Amino acid sequence: MTPWFGTAAEALPDDAADSVLIGRIWDPAAAGPSPVVVRDGEVVDISSRFPTVRDLCELPEPATVAAGLDGRRVGTVDEVLGNTGAALRDDARPRLLAPVDLQVLKAAGVTFAVSMIERVIEERARGDLTLAADLRRRMLAGVGADFHDLSPGSEEAGRLKDLLVAEGAWSQYLEVGIGPDAEIFTKGQILSAVGTAVPVGVLATSTWNNPEPEVALVVQSSGRIVGATLGNDVNLRDVEGRSALLLPMAKDNNASCALGPFIRLFDDRFGLDDVRGLEVGLHISGDDGFRLDAVSEMSRISRDPEALVGQLIGPHHHYPDGAVLMLGTMFAPIQDRDRPGEGFTHKLGDVVRIGSPALGTLVNRVRHAEECEPWDFGVRALMGNLARRGLL
């Protein structure tokens, strides 16, 4: 029987043999994390050359260097993945971590038209699911089709904004959806992301929440994009719906940012143009028999990924260790789960699969954030560990 978190065949890209993949493991022998490359189904420790993923990603040509690296083999992807998701994990064996370390964790919101409409609905419904259903019908009927053809910040977008303001439908989400400036926020703290085959967390007090399946770009401190991975921007819709000022509470909680399974570095086989054409699939399966399938098409994003990175990093803001930028989603979680008109919300035990043939599949199970494994290994712990290992 296939485990809930899947197999190596799912975790890896379809063309894994032609992909340059890097990530991180927890190495029990070192009592700390180690960067790895994946080669021929094997997980290879490269910490003796690069103590952090950040160091490798800052190179002029990280994919070329990573493709030529060798090191200590710690197991097959199936073995390491299996121990990561095991009900009774063997603490003497390695397990997967989120594939980034010192990069800041950022996310862009309201980058797809459908997503923008949902954010407007959240704000106006103020967390009321029944009211949201009625608002959704009216918003989609009135302006839904137009958003897909708009360029944010354009004259056409400005005219549409004026129209909606006159009709009383203005929202702060409308501003970042079609205005000149993107919404870019801090999704989590450095080293706080979780990887695949582990729980993601929603607050126990939240009654309306959802996954957000996204592509995440790996960006150098210079602003150059060097790779991509998958992400789940777990969102508490009831919290954000009460007030946009509660966005940090809605977005940044224990185990609320999932990334992985691996970073695919850009090379001559895979690059930014491929990211622009990706389809990101979402599958949710609940213990109650609920099933949901959706697709987020990157080709329908309202803001180009490179333009979003330009708003994140530049003369106006510097990130000396680079960044990960989640690009947003067109997934609108409106499929009813319990009662008509109440839409979707998570239940404990939901298994969330976010996948794309070029990037693999990120799999997590939903738990209360308060019950997920606590984040207790920060920057000071990492530096101390690397120093003790003689890697600094």
C-alpha positions as a Markdown table, in Angstrom:
| # | Residue | x | y | z |
|---|---|---|---|---|
| 1 | Met | 0.0 | 0.0 | 0.0 |
| 2 | Thr | 1.3 | 3.4 | -1.0 |
| 3 | Pro | 2.0 | 5.6 | 2.1 |
| 4 | Trp | 0.0 | 8.8 | 2.5 |
| 5 | Phe | 3.0 | 10.9 | 1.6 |
| 6 | Gly | 3.7 | 9.1 | -1.6 |
| 7 | Thr | 6.8 | 7.6 | -3.2 |
| 8 | Ala | 10.0 | 8.9 | -4.7 |
| 9 | Ala | 8.5 | 8.6 | -8.1 |
| 10 | Glu | 5.9 | 11.2 | -7.0 |
| 11 | Ala | 8.3 | 13.4 | -5.1 |
| 12 | Leu | 10.7 | 13.8 | -8.1 |
| 13 | Pro | 10.1 | 15.5 | -11.4 |
| 14 | Asp | 9.0 | 13.3 | -14.3 |
| 15 | Asp | 12.4 | 14.0 | -15.9 |
| 16 | Ala | 14.4 | 13.6 | -12.7 |
| 17 | Ala | 17.3 | 12.1 | -14.6 |
| 18 | Asp | 17.7 | 15.4 | -16.5 |
| 19 | Ser | 17.0 | 17.6 | -13.6 |
| 20 | Val | 19.5 | 19.3 | -11.2 |
| 21 | Leu | 17.9 | 18.9 | -7.8 |
| 22 | Ile | 19.1 | 20.1 | -4.4 |
| 23 | Gly | 17.5 | 20.0 | -1.0 |
| 24 | Arg | 18.2 | 19.5 | 2.7 |
| 25 | Ile | 18.2 | 16.6 | 5.1 |
| 26 | Trp | 18.4 | 16.4 | 8.9 |
| 27 | Asp | 21.5 | 14.3 | 9.5 |
| 28 | Pro | 21.4 | 12.6 | 12.9 |
| 29 | Ala | 25.1 | 11.9 | 12.9 |
| 30 | Ala | 25.8 | 15.6 | 12.7 |
| 31 | Ala | 22.8 | 16.6 | 14.8 |
| 32 | Gly | 22.0 | 19.2 | 12.2 |
| 33 | Pro | 20.9 | 19.9 | 8.6 |
| 34 | Ser | 23.0 | 19.2 | 5.5 |
| 35 | Pro | 22.5 | 20.3 | 1.9 |
| 36 | Val | 22.1 | 17.5 | -0.6 |
| 37 | Val | 21.8 | 16.8 | -4.3 |
| 38 | Val | 19.7 | 14.1 | -5.8 |
| 39 | Arg | 21.3 | 11.9 | -8.4 |
| 40 | Asp | 20.1 | 8.6 | -9.9 |
| 41 | Gly | 17.6 | 8.3 | -7.1 |
| 42 | Glu | 20.2 | 8.7 | -4.4 |
| 43 | Val | 20.5 | 11.5 | -1.8 |
| 44 | Val | 24.0 | 12.8 | -1.7 |
| 45 | Asp | 25.4 | 15.0 | 1.2 |
| 46 | Ile | 27.3 | 18.0 | -0.1 |
| 47 | Ser | 27.8 | 19.8 | 3.2 |
| 48 | Ser | 31.6 | 19.4 | 3.0 |
| 49 | Arg | 31.5 | 21.7 | 0.0 |
| 50 | Phe | 28.5 | 23.8 | 0.7 |
| 51 | Pro | 27.4 | 24.1 | 4.4 |
| 52 | Thr | 24.2 | 25.9 | 3.4 |
| 53 | Val | 21.8 | 25.8 | 0.4 |
| 54 | Arg | 22.2 | 29.6 | 0.4 |
| 55 | Asp | 25.9 | 29.3 | -0.4 |
| 56 | Leu | 25.3 | 27.1 | -3.4 |
| 57 | Cys | 22.5 | 29.2 | -4.7 |
| 58 | Glu | 24.6 | 32.4 | -4.6 |
| 59 | Leu | 27.1 | 31.0 | -7.1 |
| 60 | Pro | 27.2 | 32.4 | -10.6 |
| 61 | Glu | 26.1 | 29.1 | -12.1 |
| 62 | Pro | 24.7 | 26.9 | -9.2 |
| 63 | Ala | 23.2 | 24.3 | -11.5 |
| 64 | Thr | 26.5 | 23.6 | -13.3 |
| 65 | Val | 28.3 | 23.3 | -10.0 |
| 66 | Ala | 25.6 | 21.1 | -8.4 |
| 67 | Ala | 25.6 | 18.8 | -11.3 |
| 68 | Gly | 29.2 | 18.0 | -10.8 |
| 69 | Leu | 29.2 | 17.6 | -7.0 |
| 70 | Asp | 29.9 | 14.3 | -5.3 |
| 71 | Gly | 29.7 | 13.4 | -1.6 |
| 72 | Arg | 28.5 | 11.0 | 1.0 |
| 73 | Arg | 25.5 | 8.9 | -0.1 |
| 74 | Val | 23.0 | 8.9 | 2.7 |
| 75 | Gly | 20.3 | 6.7 | 1.2 |
| 76 | Thr | 17.8 | 6.5 | -1.7 |
| 77 | Val | 15.1 | 9.1 | -2.0 |
| 78 | Asp | 12.5 | 6.5 | -1.2 |
| 79 | Glu | 14.4 | 5.6 | 2.0 |
| 80 | Val | 14.8 | 9.2 | 3.2 |
| 81 | Leu | 11.3 | 10.1 | 2.2 |
| 82 | Gly | 9.9 | 7.0 | 3.9 |
| 83 | Asn | 11.6 | 7.9 | 7.2 |
| 84 | Thr | 10.4 | 11.5 | 7.0 |
| 85 | Gly | 6.7 | 10.6 | 6.8 |
| 86 | Ala | 6.8 | 7.4 | 9.0 |
| 87 | Ala | 4.4 | 7.2 | 11.9 |
| 88 | Leu | 7.3 | 6.0 | 14.0 |
| 89 | Arg | 10.3 | 7.9 | 12.6 |
| 90 | Asp | 13.7 | 6.4 | 13.1 |
| 91 | Asp | 15.7 | 9.3 | 14.7 |
| 92 | Ala | 19.0 | 7.6 | 13.8 |
| 93 | Arg | 18.2 | 7.9 | 10.1 |
| 94 | Pro | 18.1 | 11.0 | 7.9 |
| 95 | Arg | 14.9 | 12.8 | 7.0 |
| 96 | Leu | 14.0 | 15.5 | 4.5 |
| 97 | Leu | 13.7 | 19.1 | 5.4 |
| 98 | Ala | 12.4 | 22.1 | 3.5 |
| 99 | Pro | 15.0 | 22.7 | 0.7 |
| 100 | Val | 16.0 | 26.2 | 1.7 |
| 101 | Asp | 17.8 | 27.6 | 4.8 |
| 102 | Leu | 19.0 | 31.2 | 5.1 |
| 103 | Gln | 16.8 | 32.7 | 2.3 |
| 104 | Val | 13.9 | 34.9 | 3.5 |
| 105 | Leu | 10.5 | 33.4 | 3.0 |
| 106 | Lys | 8.3 | 35.7 | 1.0 |
| 107 | Ala | 5.0 | 35.3 | -0.8 |
| 108 | Ala | 3.0 | 37.3 | -3.4 |
| 109 | Gly | -0.7 | 37.5 | -3.1 |
| 110 | Val | -3.6 | 38.3 | -5.4 |
| 111 | Thr | -1.6 | 37.6 | -8.5 |
| 112 | Phe | -4.4 | 35.8 | -10.3 |
| 113 | Ala | -7.8 | 37.2 | -11.2 |
| 114 | Val | -9.8 | 34.5 | -9.5 |
| 115 | Ser | -7.7 | 34.8 | -6.4 |
| 116 | Met | -8.4 | 38.6 | -6.3 |
| 117 | Ile | -12.1 | 38.1 | -6.5 |
| 118 | Glu | -11.9 | 35.7 | -3.6 |
| 119 | Arg | -9.9 | 38.2 | -1.5 |
| 120 | Val | -12.6 | 40.9 | -2.2 |
| 121 | Ile | -15.3 | 38.4 | -1.1 |
| 122 | Glu | -13.4 | 37.6 | 2.1 |
| 123 | Glu | -13.0 | 41.2 | 3.0 |
| 124 | Arg | -16.7 | 42.1 | 2.4 |
| 125 | Ala | -18.1 | 38.9 | 4.0 |
| 126 | Arg | -15.9 | 39.4 | 7.1 |
| 127 | Gly | -15.5 | 35.7 | 7.7 |
| 128 | Asp | -19.2 | 34.8 | 7.1 |
| 129 | Leu | -19.3 | 31.8 | 4.8 |
| 130 | Thr | -23.0 | 32.1 | 3.9 |
| 131 | Leu | -22.6 | 35.8 | 3.0 |
| 132 | Ala | -19.5 | 34.9 | 1.0 |
| 133 | Ala | -21.4 | 32.6 | -1.3 |
| 134 | Asp | -23.9 | 35.3 | -2.2 |
| 135 | Leu | -21.2 | 37.9 | -2.7 |
| 136 | Arg | -19.2 | 35.4 | -4.9 |
| 137 | Arg | -22.2 | 34.9 | -7.3 |
| 138 | Arg | -22.7 | 38.7 | -7.7 |
| 139 | Met | -19.0 | 39.5 | -8.1 |
| 140 | Leu | -18.4 | 36.8 | -10.7 |
| 141 | Ala | -21.5 | 37.8 | -12.6 |
| 142 | Gly | -20.4 | 41.5 | -12.6 |
| 143 | Val | -16.7 | 41.5 | -13.2 |
| 144 | Gly | -15.2 | 38.0 | -13.2 |
| 145 | Ala | -14.5 | 37.6 | -16.9 |
| 146 | Asp | -12.7 | 40.9 | -17.3 |
| 147 | Phe | -9.9 | 40.3 | -14.8 |
| 148 | His | -8.1 | 37.6 | -16.9 |
| 149 | Asp | -7.4 | 40.1 | -19.7 |
| 150 | Leu | -6.1 | 42.9 | -17.5 |
| 151 | Ser | -2.5 | 44.1 | -17.0 |
| 152 | Pro | -2.0 | 45.4 | -13.5 |
| 153 | Gly | -1.3 | 49.1 | -13.5 |
| 154 | Ser | -2.6 | 49.6 | -17.0 |
| 155 | Glu | -5.1 | 52.3 | -18.1 |
| 156 | Glu | -7.7 | 49.6 | -18.6 |
| 157 | Ala | -7.1 | 48.4 | -15.0 |
| 158 | Gly | -7.4 | 51.9 | -13.7 |
| 159 | Arg | -10.7 | 52.4 | -15.5 |
| 160 | Leu | -12.0 | 49.1 | -14.0 |
| 161 | Lys | -10.9 | 50.2 | -10.6 |
| 162 | Asp | -12.8 | 53.5 | -11.0 |
| 163 | Leu | -15.9 | 51.6 | -12.0 |
| 164 | Leu | -15.8 | 49.3 | -9.0 |
| 165 | Val | -15.1 | 52.1 | -6.6 |
| 166 | Ala | -18.2 | 53.9 | -8.0 |
| 167 | Glu | -20.2 | 50.8 | -7.4 |
| 168 | Gly | -19.0 | 50.4 | -3.8 |
| 169 | Ala | -16.9 | 47.3 | -4.6 |
| 170 | Trp | -13.5 | 48.7 | -4.0 |
| 171 | Ser | -11.2 | 46.7 | -1.7 |
| 172 | Gln | -7.6 | 46.7 | -0.7 |
| 173 | Tyr | -7.3 | 43.4 | -2.6 |
| 174 | Leu | -8.6 | 45.2 | -5.8 |
| 175 | Glu | -5.7 | 47.7 | -5.3 |
| 176 | Val | -3.0 | 45.1 | -5.3 |
| 177 | Gly | -4.7 | 42.9 | -7.9 |
| 178 | Ile | -4.9 | 45.5 | -10.6 |
| 179 | Gly | -2.9 | 48.4 | -9.3 |
| 180 | Pro | 0.8 | 49.1 | -10.0 |
| 181 | Asp | 2.2 | 47.6 | -6.7 |
| 182 | Ala | 2.0 | 43.9 | -5.9 |
| 183 | Glu | 1.2 | 42.4 | -2.5 |
| 184 | Ile | 4.5 | 40.9 | -1.2 |
| 185 | Phe | 4.5 | 39.7 | 2.4 |
| 186 | Thr | 6.7 | 37.7 | 4.8 |
| 187 | Lys | 5.3 | 34.2 | 4.8 |
| 188 | Gly | 7.5 | 32.9 | 7.6 |
| 189 | Gln | 10.8 | 33.4 | 9.4 |
| 190 | Ile | 14.2 | 32.1 | 8.1 |
| 191 | Leu | 14.4 | 28.3 | 8.7 |
| 192 | Ser | 10.8 | 28.0 | 9.7 |
| 193 | Ala | 9.5 | 26.3 | 6.6 |
| 194 | Val | 8.5 | 22.6 | 6.6 |
| 195 | Gly | 9.1 | 20.2 | 3.8 |
| 196 | Thr | 7.2 | 17.3 | 2.3 |
| 197 | Ala | 5.8 | 14.3 | 4.2 |
| 198 | Val | 5.2 | 16.2 | 7.4 |
| 199 | Pro | 2.1 | 18.1 | 8.8 |
| 200 | Val | 1.1 | 21.6 | 7.9 |
| 201 | Gly | -0.6 | 23.7 | 10.6 |
| 202 | Val | -3.8 | 25.7 | 10.9 |
| 203 | Leu | -4.7 | 27.5 | 14.1 |
| 204 | Ala | -7.1 | 25.6 | 16.3 |
| 205 | Thr | -9.3 | 28.7 | 16.5 |
| 206 | Ser | -9.7 | 28.9 | 12.7 |
| 207 | Thr | -12.9 | 27.6 | 11.1 |
| 208 | Trp | -12.3 | 28.7 | 7.5 |
| 209 | Asn | -8.9 | 28.0 | 6.0 |
| 210 | Asn | -7.4 | 26.5 | 2.9 |
| 211 | Pro | -4.2 | 25.5 | 1.1 |
| 212 | Glu | -2.7 | 27.7 | -1.6 |
| 213 | Pro | -0.7 | 25.6 | -4.2 |
| 214 | Glu | 2.0 | 27.7 | -5.6 |
| 215 | Val | 5.3 | 27.8 | -7.5 |
| 216 | Ala | 8.1 | 29.3 | -5.4 |
| 217 | Leu | 11.1 | 30.9 | -7.0 |
| 218 | Val | 14.6 | 30.7 | -5.5 |
| 219 | Val | 16.3 | 34.1 | -5.9 |
| 220 | Gln | 19.9 | 35.2 | -5.3 |
| 221 | Ser | 20.7 | 38.3 | -3.3 |
| 222 | Ser | 21.3 | 40.0 | -6.7 |
| 223 | Gly | 17.7 | 39.4 | -7.7 |
| 224 | Arg | 18.7 | 36.7 | -10.2 |
| 225 | Ile | 16.3 | 33.7 | -10.3 |
| 226 | Val | 18.2 | 30.4 | -10.1 |
| 227 | Gly | 15.5 | 27.8 | -9.4 |
| 228 | Ala | 12.0 | 26.8 | -8.4 |
| 229 | Thr | 10.2 | 24.6 | -6.1 |
| 230 | Leu | 6.6 | 24.0 | -4.9 |
| 231 | Gly | 4.9 | 25.7 | -2.0 |
| 232 | Asn | 1.8 | 25.6 | 0.1 |
| 233 | Asp | 0.9 | 29.1 | 1.4 |
| 234 | Val | -1.5 | 27.9 | 4.1 |
| 235 | Asn | -4.1 | 30.6 | 4.7 |
| 236 | Leu | -6.6 | 31.3 | 7.4 |
| 237 | Arg | -9.5 | 32.9 | 5.4 |
| 238 | Asp | -11.6 | 33.8 | 8.4 |
| 239 | Val | -8.8 | 35.7 | 10.1 |
| 240 | Glu | -7.8 | 37.6 | 7.0 |
| 241 | Gly | -11.5 | 38.2 | 6.2 |
| 242 | Arg | -12.0 | 40.0 | 9.5 |
| 243 | Ser | -9.3 | 42.5 | 8.7 |
| 244 | Ala | -6.4 | 42.7 | 6.2 |
| 245 | Leu | -4.3 | 44.0 | 9.1 |
| 246 | Leu | -4.5 | 40.5 | 10.5 |
| 247 | Leu | -2.5 | 39.1 | 7.5 |
| 248 | Pro | 0.5 | 38.1 | 9.7 |
| 249 | Met | -1.8 | 36.0 | 11.9 |
| 250 | Ala | -3.5 | 34.5 | 8.9 |
| 251 | Lys | -0.3 | 33.6 | 7.1 |
| 252 | Asp | 2.6 | 33.1 | 9.6 |
| 253 | Asn | 2.0 | 30.3 | 12.0 |
| 254 | Asn | 3.8 | 27.2 | 13.1 |
| 255 | Ala | 4.2 | 24.8 | 10.1 |
| 256 | Ser | 2.1 | 27.2 | 7.9 |
| 257 | Cys | 4.7 | 27.4 | 5.1 |
| 258 | Ala | 5.6 | 24.2 | 3.2 |
| 259 | Leu | 8.2 | 24.0 | 0.5 |
| 260 | Gly | 9.7 | 21.2 | -1.6 |
| 261 | Pro | 10.3 | 18.4 | -2.0 |
| 262 | Phe | 13.4 | 19.8 | -3.8 |
| 263 | Ile | 14.7 | 22.9 | -5.6 |
| 264 | Arg | 15.1 | 22.4 | -9.3 |
| 265 | Leu | 17.9 | 24.6 | -10.4 |
| 266 | Phe | 17.7 | 26.5 | -13.7 |
| 267 | Asp | 19.8 | 25.1 | -16.5 |
| 268 | Asp | 19.5 | 24.6 | -20.3 |
| 269 | Arg | 16.7 | 22.1 | -19.8 |
| 270 | Phe | 14.5 | 24.1 | -17.4 |
| 271 | Gly | 14.2 | 27.8 | -16.8 |
| 272 | Leu | 12.0 | 30.7 | -16.1 |
| 273 | Asp | 10.0 | 30.3 | -19.4 |
| 274 | Asp | 9.2 | 26.8 | -18.3 |
| 275 | Val | 7.9 | 28.1 | -15.0 |
| 276 | Arg | 5.7 | 30.6 | -16.8 |
| 277 | Gly | 4.0 | 27.6 | -18.5 |
| 278 | Leu | 3.6 | 25.3 | -15.5 |
| 279 | Glu | 0.4 | 23.8 | -14.3 |
| 280 | Val | 0.3 | 23.2 | -10.6 |
| 281 | Gly | -2.2 | 20.5 | -9.5 |
| 282 | Leu | -3.9 | 20.3 | -6.2 |
| 283 | His | -5.6 | 17.2 | -4.7 |
| 284 | Ile | -7.1 | 17.2 | -1.2 |
| 285 | Ser | -8.4 | 14.0 | 0.4 |
| 286 | Gly | -10.1 | 14.0 | 3.7 |
| 287 | Asp | -10.8 | 11.2 | 6.3 |
| 288 | Asp | -14.5 | 12.0 | 5.7 |
| 289 | Gly | -14.3 | 10.9 | 2.1 |
| 290 | Phe | -14.1 | 14.5 | 0.7 |
| 291 | Arg | -12.1 | 14.9 | -2.5 |
| 292 | Leu | -11.1 | 18.1 | -4.3 |
| 293 | Asp | -9.0 | 18.4 | -7.5 |
| 294 | Ala | -8.0 | 21.8 | -9.0 |
| 295 | Val | -5.3 | 23.2 | -11.3 |
| 296 | Ser | -3.5 | 26.5 | -11.1 |
| 297 | Glu | -2.2 | 27.6 | -14.5 |
| 298 | Met | 0.9 | 29.8 | -14.3 |
| 299 | Ser | 0.1 | 31.1 | -17.8 |
| 300 | Arg | -2.9 | 32.9 | -16.3 |
| 301 | Ile | -0.9 | 34.9 | -13.7 |
| 302 | Ser | -1.6 | 38.6 | -13.8 |
| 303 | Arg | 1.9 | 39.7 | -13.0 |
| 304 | Asp | 5.0 | 38.1 | -14.6 |
| 305 | Pro | 7.2 | 36.2 | -12.2 |
| 306 | Glu | 10.3 | 38.3 | -13.1 |
| 307 | Ala | 8.3 | 41.5 | -12.4 |
| 308 | Leu | 7.3 | 40.2 | -9.0 |
| 309 | Val | 10.9 | 39.5 | -8.1 |
| 310 | Gly | 11.8 | 43.0 | -9.3 |
| 311 | Gln | 9.3 | 44.4 | -6.7 |
| 312 | Leu | 10.8 | 42.2 | -4.0 |
| 313 | Ile | 14.6 | 42.8 | -4.5 |
| 314 | Gly | 16.3 | 45.8 | -5.9 |
| 315 | Pro | 17.8 | 49.1 | -4.8 |
| 316 | His | 14.8 | 49.6 | -2.6 |
| 317 | His | 15.3 | 46.4 | -0.6 |
| 318 | His | 18.2 | 44.0 | -0.2 |
| 319 | Tyr | 18.3 | 40.4 | 1.0 |
| 320 | Pro | 22.0 | 39.4 | 1.4 |
| 321 | Asp | 21.1 | 35.7 | 1.7 |
| 322 | Gly | 18.6 | 35.6 | -1.1 |
| 323 | Ala | 14.9 | 34.9 | -1.0 |
| 324 | Val | 12.2 | 32.4 | -1.8 |
| 325 | Leu | 9.2 | 34.0 | -3.4 |
| 326 | Met | 5.9 | 32.1 | -3.6 |
| 327 | Leu | 4.0 | 33.4 | -6.7 |
| 328 | Gly | 0.4 | 33.1 | -5.7 |
| 329 | Thr | -2.3 | 30.8 | -6.9 |
| 330 | Met | -5.5 | 30.9 | -9.0 |
| 331 | Phe | -7.0 | 28.2 | -6.9 |
| 332 | Ala | -10.3 | 29.5 | -5.5 |
| 333 | Pro | -11.5 | 27.1 | -2.7 |
| 334 | Ile | -15.3 | 27.4 | -3.3 |
| 335 | Gln | -16.3 | 23.7 | -3.6 |
| 336 | Asp | -18.8 | 23.0 | -0.9 |
| 337 | Arg | -17.7 | 20.5 | 1.7 |
| 338 | Asp | -20.4 | 20.2 | 4.4 |
| 339 | Arg | -23.4 | 22.4 | 3.5 |
| 340 | Pro | -24.4 | 24.2 | 0.3 |
| 341 | Gly | -23.0 | 27.7 | 0.1 |
| 342 | Glu | -20.4 | 27.3 | 2.8 |
| 343 | Gly | -17.5 | 26.4 | 0.4 |
| 344 | Phe | -14.4 | 24.6 | 1.4 |
| 345 | Thr | -12.4 | 24.5 | 4.7 |
| 346 | His | -9.8 | 22.1 | 6.0 |
| 347 | Lys | -10.5 | 19.3 | 8.4 |
| 348 | Leu | -7.8 | 17.7 | 10.5 |
| 349 | Gly | -6.3 | 14.8 | 8.7 |
| 350 | Asp | -6.7 | 16.3 | 5.2 |
| 351 | Val | -3.9 | 15.2 | 2.9 |
| 352 | Val | -2.8 | 17.9 | 0.5 |
| 353 | Arg | -0.9 | 17.1 | -2.7 |
| 354 | Ile | 0.6 | 19.9 | -4.7 |
| 355 | Gly | 2.3 | 18.7 | -7.8 |
| 356 | Ser | 3.7 | 19.6 | -11.2 |
| 357 | Pro | 5.5 | 17.2 | -13.6 |
| 358 | Ala | 8.5 | 19.4 | -13.7 |
| 359 | Leu | 8.9 | 19.9 | -10.0 |
| 360 | Gly | 7.5 | 16.7 | -8.3 |
| 361 | Thr | 4.9 | 16.6 | -5.6 |
| 362 | Leu | 4.7 | 18.3 | -2.2 |
| 363 | Val | 2.5 | 16.3 | 0.2 |
| 364 | Asn | 1.4 | 17.4 | 3.7 |
| 365 | Arg | -1.2 | 16.4 | 6.2 |
| 366 | Val | -3.3 | 19.1 | 8.1 |
| 367 | Arg | -3.0 | 19.4 | 11.8 |
| 368 | His | -3.5 | 22.2 | 14.3 |
| 369 | Ala | -0.5 | 24.4 | 14.2 |
| 370 | Glu | -0.3 | 24.2 | 18.0 |
| 371 | Glu | 0.2 | 20.4 | 17.7 |
| 372 | Cys | 2.7 | 20.4 | 14.8 |
| 373 | Glu | 6.4 | 19.8 | 15.7 |
| 374 | Pro | 7.6 | 23.1 | 17.2 |
| 375 | Trp | 10.2 | 25.2 | 15.3 |
| 376 | Asp | 13.2 | 25.2 | 17.6 |
| 377 | Phe | 16.2 | 25.2 | 15.3 |
| 378 | Gly | 16.9 | 28.8 | 14.3 |
| 379 | Val | 19.9 | 30.7 | 12.9 |
| 380 | Arg | 21.9 | 30.7 | 16.1 |
| 381 | Ala | 21.5 | 26.9 | 16.3 |
| 382 | Leu | 22.5 | 26.5 | 12.7 |
| 383 | Met | 25.6 | 28.6 | 13.0 |
| 384 | Gly | 26.6 | 26.7 | 16.2 |
| 385 | Asn | 26.1 | 23.4 | 14.6 |
| 386 | Leu | 28.1 | 24.2 | 11.4 |
| 387 | Ala | 30.9 | 25.6 | 13.6 |
| 388 | Arg | 31.0 | 22.4 | 15.7 |
| 389 | Arg | 31.2 | 20.4 | 12.4 |
| 390 | Gly | 34.1 | 22.5 | 11.1 |
| 391 | Leu | 32.0 | 23.7 | 8.2 |
| 392 | Leu | 32.3 | 27.5 | 8.8 |
